[in-house]
């Protein structure tokens, strides 16, 4: 009788260990699946971080382009101010010419010089305007690429959020 009781108790004890082993195996499998999902999420996050790093490189290029545009704008402002100064001189000379007929010849020569200076200034200004137009087109292209990259990053982040447990979006 004692032997039967011990046998039954032993069988129950082994059954308990077996059930505990099965439960532990199932929990380990769930843990393995969770770790695998986390690894995939970390890999996706790594791709997103790589995209951000690449984007920062493009932003540096855009900043360099903006610095060039700024430098060209400074030159343009200087030339424009010179042109305005020369135009003011031309206006003053023309006014004096109307008021003083006896000095018309000398004033006409001075006006001619000033007009040549204005013409030269405008000729010098023309290449800067072409450069600015080219740089603005480059900036526009870079901005469009930036929008595309940012949209890709947003979609990747949304996908990552949906697949990461505990993250709401």
Secondary structure as GFF3:
##gff-version 3
##sequence-region A 1 169
A	DSSP	alpha_helix	2	99	.	.	.	ID=ss1
A	DSSP	three_ten_helix	101	103	.	.	.	ID=ss2
A	DSSP	alpha_helix	104	163	.	.	.	ID=ss3
###
